[in-house]
Amino acid sequence: EPQYVDASRGLAARVIREVNDDTLGESLDARRIEYAFRLCTSRRPDEVEKKWLHELLQSQREHFGGSLSPDELASLVGVPIDKCLQLTGVAASDLAAWMTVSRVILNLDETITKS
C-alpha cells in the first residue's frame, strides 16, 4: 500500500530528525524507538517491545546495507539516494531500516485502534 510506505517514511524521517542527540545516557536508537512507539501508541514500549524493535532495526540495517542496488534502495525509500542524507541526516539504507521499524509500529493493533 503506497499510503503505508509514505506514512512509514514520514514517521521514520520525523523520528530521525527530532531525536538526534545521544548524550542522555540511552543509545540514540533506543531513544528513537521509544519516541516512535510513543507517538503511535501514546505509551512507552516495555522492555520486550524495545528489545524486539531494536533487533528488527539491526537486522534491517544489515539487509539494506548490502543487498540492494542504489536504484532499488531509492525506489524503496521513495526519494533519490543523494536526497536522503539531506532530508533526514542518515543514509538511504538507514532510512529504509527505520521505515521498516516504523511500518511495524504503525501496523500494531494498538496503533490502529488508539483513541
Phi and psi restraints in degrees (range 20) as a CNS / XPLOR table:
assign (resid 1 and name C) (resid 2 and name N)
       (resid 2 and name CA) (resid 2 and name C) 1.0 -59.8 20.0 2
assign (resid 2 and name N) (resid 2 and name CA)
       (resid 2 and name C) (resid 3 and name N) 1.0 -32.9 20.0 2
assign (resid 2 and name C) (resid 3 and name N)
       (resid 3 and name CA) (resid 3 and name C) 1.0 -64.9 20.0 2
assign (resid 3 and name N) (resid 3 and name CA)
       (resid 3 and name C) (resid 4 and name N) 1.0 -39.0 20.0 2
assign (resid 3 and name C) (resid 4 and name N)
       (resid 4 and name CA) (resid 4 and name C) 1.0 -69.7 20.0 2
assign (resid 4 and name N) (resid 4 and name CA)
       (resid 4 and name C) (resid 5 and name N) 1.0 -35.5 20.0 2
assign (resid 4 and name C) (resid 5 and name N)
       (resid 5 and name CA) (resid 5 and name C) 1.0 -63.9 20.0 2
assign (resid 5 and name N) (resid 5 and name CA)
       (resid 5 and name C) (resid 6 and name N) 1.0 -47.1 20.0 2
assign (resid 5 and name C) (resid 6 and name N)
       (resid 6 and name CA) (resid 6 and name C) 1.0 -62.7 20.0 2
assign (resid 6 and name N) (resid 6 and name CA)
       (resid 6 and name C) (resid 7 and name N) 1.0 -44.0 20.0 2
assign (resid 6 and name C) (resid 7 and name N)
       (resid 7 and name CA) (resid 7 and name C) 1.0 -64.8 20.0 2
assign (resid 7 and name N) (resid 7 and name CA)
       (resid 7 and name C) (resid 8 and name N) 1.0 -41.3 20.0 2
assign (resid 7 and name C) (resid 8 and name N)
       (resid 8 and name CA) (resid 8 and name C) 1.0 -68.0 20.0 2
assign (resid 8 and name N) (resid 8 and name CA)
       (resid 8 and name C) (resid 9 and name N) 1.0 -37.4 20.0 2
assign (resid 8 and name C) (resid 9 and name N)
       (resid 9 and name CA) (resid 9 and name C) 1.0 -65.7 20.0 2
assign (resid 9 and name N) (resid 9 and name CA)
       (resid 9 and name C) (resid 10 and name N) 1.0 -42.4 20.0 2
assign (resid 9 and name C) (resid 10 and name N)
       (resid 10 and name CA) (resid 10 and name C) 1.0 -63.1 20.0 2
assign (resid 10 and name N) (resid 10 and name CA)
       (resid 10 and name C) (resid 11 and name N) 1.0 -44.6 20.0 2
assign (resid 10 and name C) (resid 11 and name N)
       (resid 11 and name CA) (resid 11 and name C) 1.0 -65.2 20.0 2
assign (resid 11 and name N) (resid 11 and name CA)
       (resid 11 and name C) (resid 12 and name N) 1.0 -46.1 20.0 2
assign (resid 11 and name C) (resid 12 and name N)
       (resid 12 and name CA) (resid 12 and name C) 1.0 -59.5 20.0 2
assign (resid 12 and name N) (resid 12 and name CA)
       (resid 12 and name C) (resid 13 and name N) 1.0 -47.2 20.0 2
assign (resid 12 and name C) (resid 13 and name N)
       (resid 13 and name CA) (resid 13 and name C) 1.0 -63.0 20.0 2
assign (resid 13 and name N) (resid 13 and name CA)
       (resid 13 and name C) (resid 14 and name N) 1.0 -41.0 20.0 2
assign (resid 13 and name C) (resid 14 and name N)
       (resid 14 and name CA) (resid 14 and name C) 1.0 -62.9 20.0 2
assign (resid 14 and name N) (resid 14 and name CA)
       (resid 14 and name C) (resid 15 and name N) 1.0 -46.7 20.0 2
assign (resid 14 and name C) (resid 15 and name N)
       (resid 15 and name CA) (resid 15 and name C) 1.0 -63.2 20.0 2
assign (resid 15 and name N) (resid 15 and name CA)
       (resid 15 and name C) (resid 16 and name N) 1.0 -42.7 20.0 2
assign (resid 15 and name C) (resid 16 and name N)
       (resid 16 and name CA) (resid 16 and name C) 1.0 -63.9 20.0 2
assign (resid 16 and name N) (resid 16 and name CA)
       (resid 16 and name C) (resid 17 and name N) 1.0 -43.9 20.0 2
assign (resid 16 and name C) (resid 17 and name N)
       (resid 17 and name CA) (resid 17 and name C) 1.0 -67.5 20.0 2
assign (resid 17 and name N) (resid 17 and name CA)
       (resid 17 and name C) (resid 18 and name N) 1.0 -43.3 20.0 2
assign (resid 17 and name C) (resid 18 and name N)
       (resid 18 and name CA) (resid 18 and name C) 1.0 -84.5 20.0 2
assign (resid 18 and name N) (resid 18 and name CA)
       (resid 18 and name C) (resid 19 and name N) 1.0 -21.6 20.0 2
assign (resid 18 and name C) (resid 19 and name N)
       (resid 19 and name CA) (resid 19 and name C) 1.0 -118.2 20.0 2
assign (resid 19 and name N) (resid 19 and name CA)
       (resid 19 and name C) (resid 20 and name N) 1.0 94.8 20.0 2
assign (resid 19 and name C) (resid 20 and name N)
       (resid 20 and name CA) (resid 20 and name C) 1.0 -134.0 20.0 2
assign (resid 20 and name N) (resid 20 and name CA)
       (resid 20 and name C) (resid 21 and name N) 1.0 13.3 20.0 2
assign (resid 20 and name C) (resid 21 and name N)
       (resid 21 and name CA) (resid 21 and name C) 1.0 -123.3 20.0 2
assign (resid 21 and name N) (resid 21 and name CA)
       (resid 21 and name C) (resid 22 and name N) 1.0 119.3 20.0 2
assign (resid 21 and name C) (resid 22 and name N)
       (resid 22 and name CA) (resid 22 and name C) 1.0 -106.3 20.0 2
assign (resid 22 and name N) (resid 22 and name CA)
       (resid 22 and name C) (resid 23 and name N) 1.0 31.5 20.0 2
assign (resid 22 and name C) (resid 23 and name N)
       (resid 23 and name CA) (resid 23 and name C) 1.0 -90.2 20.0 2
assign (resid 23 and name N) (resid 23 and name CA)
       (resid 23 and name C) (resid 24 and name N) 1.0 3.4 20.0 2
assign (resid 23 and name C) (resid 24 and name N)
       (resid 24 and name CA) (resid 24 and name C) 1.0 -93.4 20.0 2
assign (resid 24 and name N) (resid 24 and name CA)
       (resid 24 and name C) (resid 25 and name N) 1.0 15.6 20.0 2
assign (resid 24 and name C) (resid 25 and name N)
       (resid 25 and name CA) (resid 25 and name C) 1.0 99.7 20.0 2
assign (resid 25 and name N) (resid 25 and name CA)
       (resid 25 and name C) (resid 26 and name N) 1.0 -43.9 20.0 2
assign (resid 25 and name C) (resid 26 and name N)
       (resid 26 and name CA) (resid 26 and name C) 1.0 -84.1 20.0 2
assign (resid 26 and name N) (resid 26 and name CA)
       (resid 26 and name C) (resid 27 and name N) 1.0 152.0 20.0 2
assign (resid 26 and name C) (resid 27 and name N)
       (resid 27 and name CA) (resid 27 and name C) 1.0 -65.0 20.0 2
assign (resid 27 and name N) (resid 27 and name CA)
       (resid 27 and name C) (resid 28 and name N) 1.0 153.7 20.0 2
assign (resid 27 and name C) (resid 28 and name N)
       (resid 28 and name CA) (resid 28 and name C) 1.0 -60.2 20.0 2
assign (resid 28 and name N) (resid 28 and name CA)
       (resid 28 and name C) (resid 29 and name N) 1.0 -43.2 20.0 2
assign (resid 28 and name C) (resid 29 and name N)
       (resid 29 and name CA) (resid 29 and name C) 1.0 -60.3 20.0 2
assign (resid 29 and name N) (resid 29 and name CA)
       (resid 29 and name C) (resid 30 and name N) 1.0 -43.8 20.0 2
assign (resid 29 and name C) (resid 30 and name N)
       (resid 30 and name CA) (resid 30 and name C) 1.0 -63.1 20.0 2
assign (resid 30 and name N) (resid 30 and name CA)
       (resid 30 and name C) (resid 31 and name N) 1.0 -40.8 20.0 2
assign (resid 30 and name C) (resid 31 and name N)
       (resid 31 and name CA) (resid 31 and name C) 1.0 -67.8 20.0 2
assign (resid 31 and name N) (resid 31 and name CA)
       (resid 31 and name C) (resid 32 and name N) 1.0 -38.2 20.0 2
assign (resid 31 and name C) (resid 32 and name N)
       (resid 32 and name CA) (resid 32 and name C) 1.0 -67.3 20.0 2
assign (resid 32 and name N) (resid 32 and name CA)
       (resid 32 and name C) (resid 33 and name N) 1.0 -41.5 20.0 2
assign (resid 32 and name C) (resid 33 and name N)
       (resid 33 and name CA) (resid 33 and name C) 1.0 -61.2 20.0 2
assign (resid 33 and name N) (resid 33 and name CA)
       (resid 33 and name C) (resid 34 and name N) 1.0 -46.0 20.0 2
assign (resid 33 and name C) (resid 34 and name N)
       (resid 34 and name CA) (resid 34 and name C) 1.0 -63.2 20.0 2
assign (resid 34 and name N) (resid 34 and name CA)
       (resid 34 and name C) (resid 35 and name N) 1.0 -41.6 20.0 2
assign (resid 34 and name C) (resid 35 and name N)
       (resid 35 and name CA) (resid 35 and name C) 1.0 -63.9 20.0 2
assign (resid 35 and name N) (resid 35 and name CA)
       (resid 35 and name C) (resid 36 and name N) 1.0 -47.1 20.0 2
assign (resid 35 and name C) (resid 36 and name N)
       (resid 36 and name CA) (resid 36 and name C) 1.0 -60.8 20.0 2
assign (resid 36 and name N) (resid 36 and name CA)
       (resid 36 and name C) (resid 37 and name N) 1.0 -43.6 20.0 2
assign (resid 36 and name C) (resid 37 and name N)
       (resid 37 and name CA) (resid 37 and name C) 1.0 -63.2 20.0 2
assign (resid 37 and name N) (resid 37 and name CA)
       (resid 37 and name C) (resid 38 and name N) 1.0 -43.8 20.0 2
assign (resid 37 and name C) (resid 38 and name N)
       (resid 38 and name CA) (resid 38 and name C) 1.0 -65.4 20.0 2
assign (resid 38 and name N) (resid 38 and name CA)
       (resid 38 and name C) (resid 39 and name N) 1.0 -39.4 20.0 2
assign (resid 38 and name C) (resid 39 and name N)
       (resid 39 and name CA) (resid 39 and name C) 1.0 -58.7 20.0 2
assign (resid 39 and name N) (resid 39 and name CA)
       (resid 39 and name C) (resid 40 and name N) 1.0 -37.6 20.0 2
assign (resid 39 and name C) (resid 40 and name N)
       (resid 40 and name CA) (resid 40 and name C) 1.0 -90.4 20.0 2
assign (resid 40 and name N) (resid 40 and name CA)
       (resid 40 and name C) (resid 41 and name N) 1.0 -30.7 20.0 2
assign (resid 40 and name C) (resid 41 and name N)
       (resid 41 and name CA) (resid 41 and name C) 1.0 -115.3 20.0 2
assign (resid 41 and name N) (resid 41 and name CA)
       (resid 41 and name C) (resid 42 and name N) 1.0 -10.5 20.0 2
assign (resid 41 and name C) (resid 42 and name N)
       (resid 42 and name CA) (resid 42 and name C) 1.0 66.7 20.0 2
assign (resid 42 and name N) (resid 42 and name CA)
       (resid 42 and name C) (resid 43 and name N) 1.0 23.3 20.0 2
assign (resid 42 and name C) (resid 43 and name N)
       (resid 43 and name CA) (resid 43 and name C) 1.0 -148.6 20.0 2
assign (resid 43 and name N) (resid 43 and name CA)
       (resid 43 and name C) (resid 44 and name N) 1.0 164.2 20.0 2
assign (resid 43 and name C) (resid 44 and name N)
       (resid 44 and name CA) (resid 44 and name C) 1.0 -81.9 20.0 2
assign (resid 44 and name N) (resid 44 and name CA)
       (resid 44 and name C) (resid 45 and name N) 1.0 144.3 20.0 2
assign (resid 44 and name C) (resid 45 and name N)
       (resid 45 and name CA) (resid 45 and name C) 1.0 -71.3 20.0 2
assign (resid 45 and name N) (resid 45 and name CA)
       (resid 45 and name C) (resid 46 and name N) 1.0 147.6 20.0 2
assign (resid 45 and name C) (resid 46 and name N)
       (resid 46 and name CA) (resid 46 and name C) 1.0 -77.9 20.0 2
assign (resid 46 and name N) (resid 46 and name CA)
       (resid 46 and name C) (resid 47 and name N) 1.0 176.8 20.0 2
assign (resid 46 and name C) (resid 47 and name N)
       (resid 47 and name CA) (resid 47 and name C) 1.0 -62.6 20.0 2
assign (resid 47 and name N) (resid 47 and name CA)
       (resid 47 and name C) (resid 48 and name N) 1.0 -38.7 20.0 2
assign (resid 47 and name C) (resid 48 and name N)
       (resid 48 and name CA) (resid 48 and name C) 1.0 -65.6 20.0 2
assign (resid 48 and name N) (resid 48 and name CA)
       (resid 48 and name C) (resid 49 and name N) 1.0 -44.2 20.0 2
assign (resid 48 and name C) (resid 49 and name N)
       (resid 49 and name CA) (resid 49 and name C) 1.0 -62.6 20.0 2
assign (resid 49 and name N) (resid 49 and name CA)
       (resid 49 and name C) (resid 50 and name N) 1.0 -44.2 20.0 2
assign (resid 49 and name C) (resid 50 and name N)
       (resid 50 and name CA) (resid 50 and name C) 1.0 -61.5 20.0 2
assign (resid 50 and name N) (resid 50 and name CA)
       (resid 50 and name C) (resid 51 and name N) 1.0 -43.6 20.0 2
assign (resid 50 and name C) (resid 51 and name N)
       (resid 51 and name CA) (resid 51 and name C) 1.0 -63.0 20.0 2
assign (resid 51 and name N) (resid 51 and name CA)
       (resid 51 and name C) (resid 52 and name N) 1.0 -45.7 20.0 2
assign (resid 51 and name C) (resid 52 and name N)
       (resid 52 and name CA) (resid 52 and name C) 1.0 -63.4 20.0 2
assign (resid 52 and name N) (resid 52 and name CA)
       (resid 52 and name C) (resid 53 and name N) 1.0 -44.9 20.0 2
assign (resid 52 and name C) (resid 53 and name N)
       (resid 53 and name CA) (resid 53 and name C) 1.0 -66.5 20.0 2
assign (resid 53 and name N) (resid 53 and name CA)
       (resid 53 and name C) (resid 54 and name N) 1.0 -35.7 20.0 2
assign (resid 53 and name C) (resid 54 and name N)
       (resid 54 and name CA) (resid 54 and name C) 1.0 -66.6 20.0 2
assign (resid 54 and name N) (resid 54 and name CA)
       (resid 54 and name C) (resid 55 and name N) 1.0 -42.2 20.0 2
assign (resid 54 and name C) (resid 55 and name N)
       (resid 55 and name CA) (resid 55 and name C) 1.0 -63.0 20.0 2
assign (resid 55 and name N) (resid 55 and name CA)
       (resid 55 and name C) (resid 56 and name N) 1.0 -40.3 20.0 2
assign (resid 55 and name C) (resid 56 and name N)
       (resid 56 and name CA) (resid 56 and name C) 1.0 -61.6 20.0 2
assign (resid 56 and name N) (resid 56 and name CA)
       (resid 56 and name C) (resid 57 and name N) 1.0 -45.8 20.0 2
assign (resid 56 and name C) (resid 57 and name N)
       (resid 57 and name CA) (resid 57 and name C) 1.0 -57.9 20.0 2
assign (resid 57 and name N) (resid 57 and name CA)
       (resid 57 and name C) (resid 58 and name N) 1.0 -46.2 20.0 2
assign (resid 57 and name C) (resid 58 and name N)
       (resid 58 and name CA) (resid 58 and name C) 1.0 -63.8 20.0 2
assign (resid 58 and name N) (resid 58 and name CA)
       (resid 58 and name C) (resid 59 and name N) 1.0 -42.5 20.0 2
assign (resid 58 and name C) (resid 59 and name N)
       (resid 59 and name CA) (resid 59 and name C) 1.0 -66.6 20.0 2
assign (resid 59 and name N) (resid 59 and name CA)
       (resid 59 and name C) (resid 60 and name N) 1.0 -36.5 20.0 2
assign (resid 59 and name C) (resid 60 and name N)
       (resid 60 and name CA) (resid 60 and name C) 1.0 -71.4 20.0 2
assign (resid 60 and name N) (resid 60 and name CA)
       (resid 60 and name C) (resid 61 and name N) 1.0 -34.8 20.0 2
assign (resid 60 and name C) (resid 61 and name N)
       (resid 61 and name CA) (resid 61 and name C) 1.0 -61.0 20.0 2
assign (resid 61 and name N) (resid 61 and name CA)
       (resid 61 and name C) (resid 62 and name N) 1.0 -43.8 20.0 2
assign (resid 61 and name C) (resid 62 and name N)
       (resid 62 and name CA) (resid 62 and name C) 1.0 -63.3 20.0 2
assign (resid 62 and name N) (resid 62 and name CA)
       (resid 62 and name C) (resid 63 and name N) 1.0 -44.0 20.0 2
assign (resid 62 and name C) (resid 63 and name N)
       (resid 63 and name CA) (resid 63 and name C) 1.0 -62.6 20.0 2
assign (resid 63 and name N) (resid 63 and name CA)
       (resid 63 and name C) (resid 64 and name N) 1.0 -52.8 20.0 2
assign (resid 63 and name C) (resid 64 and name N)
       (resid 64 and name CA) (resid 64 and name C) 1.0 -76.6 20.0 2
assign (resid 64 and name N) (resid 64 and name CA)
       (resid 64 and name C) (resid 65 and name N) 1.0 -19.3 20.0 2
assign (resid 64 and name C) (resid 65 and name N)
       (resid 65 and name CA) (resid 65 and name C) 1.0 -71.6 20.0 2
assign (resid 65 and name N) (resid 65 and name CA)
       (resid 65 and name C) (resid 66 and name N) 1.0 -19.5 20.0 2
assign (resid 65 and name C) (resid 66 and name N)
       (resid 66 and name CA) (resid 66 and name C) 1.0 -143.2 20.0 2
assign (resid 66 and name N) (resid 66 and name CA)
       (resid 66 and name C) (resid 67 and name N) 1.0 -9.5 20.0 2
assign (resid 66 and name C) (resid 67 and name N)
       (resid 67 and name CA) (resid 67 and name C) 1.0 -99.5 20.0 2
assign (resid 67 and name N) (resid 67 and name CA)
       (resid 67 and name C) (resid 68 and name N) 1.0 -9.6 20.0 2
assign (resid 67 and name C) (resid 68 and name N)
       (resid 68 and name CA) (resid 68 and name C) 1.0 -115.5 20.0 2
assign (resid 68 and name N) (resid 68 and name CA)
       (resid 68 and name C) (resid 69 and name N) 1.0 146.3 20.0 2
assign (resid 68 and name C) (resid 69 and name N)
       (resid 69 and name CA) (resid 69 and name C) 1.0 -73.9 20.0 2
assign (resid 69 and name N) (resid 69 and name CA)
       (resid 69 and name C) (resid 70 and name N) 1.0 161.9 20.0 2
assign (resid 69 and name C) (resid 70 and name N)
       (resid 70 and name CA) (resid 70 and name C) 1.0 -56.8 20.0 2
assign (resid 70 and name N) (resid 70 and name CA)
       (resid 70 and name C) (resid 71 and name N) 1.0 -37.7 20.0 2
assign (resid 70 and name C) (resid 71 and name N)
       (resid 71 and name CA) (resid 71 and name C) 1.0 -66.2 20.0 2
assign (resid 71 and name N) (resid 71 and name CA)
       (resid 71 and name C) (resid 72 and name N) 1.0 -41.3 20.0 2
assign (resid 71 and name C) (resid 72 and name N)
       (resid 72 and name CA) (resid 72 and name C) 1.0 -64.8 20.0 2
assign (resid 72 and name N) (resid 72 and name CA)
       (resid 72 and name C) (resid 73 and name N) 1.0 -41.0 20.0 2
assign (resid 72 and name C) (resid 73 and name N)
       (resid 73 and name CA) (resid 73 and name C) 1.0 -65.5 20.0 2
assign (resid 73 and name N) (resid 73 and name CA)
       (resid 73 and name C) (resid 74 and name N) 1.0 -42.8 20.0 2
assign (resid 73 and name C) (resid 74 and name N)
       (resid 74 and name CA) (resid 74 and name C) 1.0 -62.1 20.0 2
assign (resid 74 and name N) (resid 74 and name CA)
       (resid 74 and name C) (resid 75 and name N) 1.0 -40.0 20.0 2
assign (resid 74 and name C) (resid 75 and name N)
       (resid 75 and name CA) (resid 75 and name C) 1.0 -65.0 20.0 2
assign (resid 75 and name N) (resid 75 and name CA)
       (resid 75 and name C) (resid 76 and name N) 1.0 -40.0 20.0 2
assign (resid 75 and name C) (resid 76 and name N)
       (resid 76 and name CA) (resid 76 and name C) 1.0 -66.6 20.0 2
assign (resid 76 and name N) (resid 76 and name CA)
       (resid 76 and name C) (resid 77 and name N) 1.0 -47.1 20.0 2
assign (resid 76 and name C) (resid 77 and name N)
       (resid 77 and name CA) (resid 77 and name C) 1.0 -81.1 20.0 2
assign (resid 77 and name N) (resid 77 and name CA)
       (resid 77 and name C) (resid 78 and name N) 1.0 -17.5 20.0 2
assign (resid 77 and name C) (resid 78 and name N)
       (resid 78 and name CA) (resid 78 and name C) 1.0 82.6 20.0 2
assign (resid 78 and name N) (resid 78 and name CA)
       (resid 78 and name C) (resid 79 and name N) 1.0 9.4 20.0 2
assign (resid 78 and name C) (resid 79 and name N)
       (resid 79 and name CA) (resid 79 and name C) 1.0 -139.8 20.0 2
assign (resid 79 and name N) (resid 79 and name CA)
       (resid 79 and name C) (resid 80 and name N) 1.0 152.4 20.0 2
assign (resid 79 and name C) (resid 80 and name N)
       (resid 80 and name CA) (resid 80 and name C) 1.0 -59.0 20.0 2
assign (resid 80 and name N) (resid 80 and name CA)
       (resid 80 and name C) (resid 81 and name N) 1.0 145.4 20.0 2
assign (resid 80 and name C) (resid 81 and name N)
       (resid 81 and name CA) (resid 81 and name C) 1.0 -53.9 20.0 2
assign (resid 81 and name N) (resid 81 and name CA)
       (resid 81 and name C) (resid 82 and name N) 1.0 -43.8 20.0 2
assign (resid 81 and name C) (resid 82 and name N)
       (resid 82 and name CA) (resid 82 and name C) 1.0 -68.9 20.0 2
assign (resid 82 and name N) (resid 82 and name CA)
       (resid 82 and name C) (resid 83 and name N) 1.0 -16.4 20.0 2
assign (resid 82 and name C) (resid 83 and name N)
       (resid 83 and name CA) (resid 83 and name C) 1.0 -89.1 20.0 2
assign (resid 83 and name N) (resid 83 and name CA)
       (resid 83 and name C) (resid 84 and name N) 1.0 -20.6 20.0 2
assign (resid 83 and name C) (resid 84 and name N)
       (resid 84 and name CA) (resid 84 and name C) 1.0 -57.8 20.0 2
assign (resid 84 and name N) (resid 84 and name CA)
       (resid 84 and name C) (resid 85 and name N) 1.0 -49.6 20.0 2
assign (resid 84 and name C) (resid 85 and name N)
       (resid 85 and name CA) (resid 85 and name C) 1.0 -62.9 20.0 2
assign (resid 85 and name N) (resid 85 and name CA)
       (resid 85 and name C) (resid 86 and name N) 1.0 -40.0 20.0 2
assign (resid 85 and name C) (resid 86 and name N)
       (resid 86 and name CA) (resid 86 and name C) 1.0 -65.6 20.0 2
assign (resid 86 and name N) (resid 86 and name CA)
       (resid 86 and name C) (resid 87 and name N) 1.0 -42.5 20.0 2
assign (resid 86 and name C) (resid 87 and name N)
       (resid 87 and name CA) (resid 87 and name C) 1.0 -79.0 20.0 2
assign (resid 87 and name N) (resid 87 and name CA)
       (resid 87 and name C) (resid 88 and name N) 1.0 -35.8 20.0 2
assign (resid 87 and name C) (resid 88 and name N)
       (resid 88 and name CA) (resid 88 and name C) 1.0 -120.9 20.0 2
assign (resid 88 and name N) (resid 88 and name CA)
       (resid 88 and name C) (resid 89 and name N) 1.0 -18.6 20.0 2
assign (resid 88 and name C) (resid 89 and name N)
       (resid 89 and name CA) (resid 89 and name C) 1.0 86.8 20.0 2
assign (resid 89 and name N) (resid 89 and name CA)
       (resid 89 and name C) (resid 90 and name N) 1.0 4.6 20.0 2
assign (resid 89 and name C) (resid 90 and name N)
       (resid 90 and name CA) (resid 90 and name C) 1.0 -130.8 20.0 2
assign (resid 90 and name N) (resid 90 and name CA)
       (resid 90 and name C) (resid 91 and name N) 1.0 162.0 20.0 2
assign (resid 90 and name C) (resid 91 and name N)
       (resid 91 and name CA) (resid 91 and name C) 1.0 -69.3 20.0 2
assign (resid 91 and name N) (resid 91 and name CA)
       (resid 91 and name C) (resid 92 and name N) 1.0 159.5 20.0 2
assign (resid 91 and name C) (resid 92 and name N)
       (resid 92 and name CA) (resid 92 and name C) 1.0 -59.0 20.0 2
assign (resid 92 and name N) (resid 92 and name CA)
       (resid 92 and name C) (resid 93 and name N) 1.0 -37.3 20.0 2
assign (resid 92 and name C) (resid 93 and name N)
       (resid 93 and name CA) (resid 93 and name C) 1.0 -65.4 20.0 2
assign (resid 93 and name N) (resid 93 and name CA)
       (resid 93 and name C) (resid 94 and name N) 1.0 -36.3 20.0 2
assign (resid 93 and name C) (resid 94 and name N)
       (resid 94 and name CA) (resid 94 and name C) 1.0 -71.9 20.0 2
assign (resid 94 and name N) (resid 94 and name CA)
       (resid 94 and name C) (resid 95 and name N) 1.0 -39.8 20.0 2
assign (resid 94 and name C) (resid 95 and name N)
       (resid 95 and name CA) (resid 95 and name C) 1.0 -60.6 20.0 2
assign (resid 95 and name N) (resid 95 and name CA)
       (resid 95 and name C) (resid 96 and name N) 1.0 -42.1 20.0 2
assign (resid 95 and name C) (resid 96 and name N)
       (resid 96 and name CA) (resid 96 and name C) 1.0 -61.4 20.0 2
assign (resid 96 and name N) (resid 96 and name CA)
       (resid 96 and name C) (resid 97 and name N) 1.0 -40.8 20.0 2
assign (resid 96 and name C) (resid 97 and name N)
       (resid 97 and name CA) (resid 97 and name C) 1.0 -64.1 20.0 2
assign (resid 97 and name N) (resid 97 and name CA)
       (resid 97 and name C) (resid 98 and name N) 1.0 -43.3 20.0 2
assign (resid 97 and name C) (resid 98 and name N)
       (resid 98 and name CA) (resid 98 and name C) 1.0 -67.6 20.0 2
assign (resid 98 and name N) (resid 98 and name CA)
       (resid 98 and name C) (resid 99 and name N) 1.0 -32.8 20.0 2
assign (resid 98 and name C) (resid 99 and name N)
       (resid 99 and name CA) (resid 99 and name C) 1.0 -62.9 20.0 2
assign (resid 99 and name N) (resid 99 and name CA)
       (resid 99 and name C) (resid 100 and name N) 1.0 -37.8 20.0 2
assign (resid 99 and name C) (resid 100 and name N)
       (resid 100 and name CA) (resid 100 and name C) 1.0 -64.6 20.0 2
assign (resid 100 and name N) (resid 100 and name CA)
       (resid 100 and name C) (resid 101 and name N) 1.0 -46.6 20.0 2
assign (resid 100 and name C) (resid 101 and name N)
       (resid 101 and name CA) (resid 101 and name C) 1.0 -60.6 20.0 2
assign (resid 101 and name N) (resid 101 and name CA)
       (resid 101 and name C) (resid 102 and name N) 1.0 -43.4 20.0 2
assign (resid 101 and name C) (resid 102 and name N)
       (resid 102 and name CA) (resid 102 and name C) 1.0 -62.2 20.0 2
assign (resid 102 and name N) (resid 102 and name CA)
       (resid 102 and name C) (resid 103 and name N) 1.0 -41.6 20.0 2
assign (resid 102 and name C) (resid 103 and name N)
       (resid 103 and name CA) (resid 103 and name C) 1.0 -63.0 20.0 2
assign (resid 103 and name N) (resid 103 and name CA)
       (resid 103 and name C) (resid 104 and name N) 1.0 -39.4 20.0 2
assign (resid 103 and name C) (resid 104 and name N)
       (resid 104 and name CA) (resid 104 and name C) 1.0 -63.7 20.0 2
assign (resid 104 and name N) (resid 104 and name CA)
       (resid 104 and name C) (resid 105 and name N) 1.0 -46.3 20.0 2
assign (resid 104 and name C) (resid 105 and name N)
       (resid 105 and name CA) (resid 105 and name C) 1.0 -63.7 20.0 2
assign (resid 105 and name N) (resid 105 and name CA)
       (resid 105 and name C) (resid 106 and name N) 1.0 -42.2 20.0 2
assign (resid 105 and name C) (resid 106 and name N)
       (resid 106 and name CA) (resid 106 and name C) 1.0 -65.4 20.0 2
assign (resid 106 and name N) (resid 106 and name CA)
       (resid 106 and name C) (resid 107 and name N) 1.0 -24.8 20.0 2
assign (resid 106 and name C) (resid 107 and name N)
       (resid 107 and name CA) (resid 107 and name C) 1.0 -92.8 20.0 2
assign (resid 107 and name N) (resid 107 and name CA)
       (resid 107 and name C) (resid 108 and name N) 1.0 1.6 20.0 2
assign (resid 107 and name C) (resid 108 and name N)
       (resid 108 and name CA) (resid 108 and name C) 1.0 -65.5 20.0 2
assign (resid 108 and name N) (resid 108 and name CA)
       (resid 108 and name C) (resid 109 and name N) 1.0 140.7 20.0 2
assign (resid 108 and name C) (resid 109 and name N)
       (resid 109 and name CA) (resid 109 and name C) 1.0 -54.2 20.0 2
assign (resid 109 and name N) (resid 109 and name CA)
       (resid 109 and name C) (resid 110 and name N) 1.0 -39.1 20.0 2
assign (resid 109 and name C) (resid 110 and name N)
       (resid 110 and name CA) (resid 110 and name C) 1.0 -62.5 20.0 2
assign (resid 110 and name N) (resid 110 and name CA)
       (resid 110 and name C) (resid 111 and name N) 1.0 -35.9 20.0 2
assign (resid 110 and name C) (resid 111 and name N)
       (resid 111 and name CA) (resid 111 and name C) 1.0 -71.7 20.0 2
assign (resid 111 and name N) (resid 111 and name CA)
       (resid 111 and name C) (resid 112 and name N) 1.0 -45.9 20.0 2
assign (resid 111 and name C) (resid 112 and name N)
       (resid 112 and name CA) (resid 112 and name C) 1.0 -66.7 20.0 2
assign (resid 112 and name N) (resid 112 and name CA)
       (resid 112 and name C) (resid 113 and name N) 1.0 -34.5 20.0 2
assign (resid 112 and name C) (resid 113 and name N)
       (resid 113 and name CA) (resid 113 and name C) 1.0 -104.4 20.0 2
assign (resid 113 and name N) (resid 113 and name CA)
       (resid 113 and name C) (resid 114 and name N) 1.0 8.8 20.0 2
assign (resid 113 and name C) (resid 114 and name N)
       (resid 114 and name CA) (resid 114 and name C) 1.0 -66.1 20.0 2
assign (resid 114 and name N) (resid 114 and name CA)
       (resid 114 and name C) (resid 115 and name N) 1.0 146.1 20.0 2
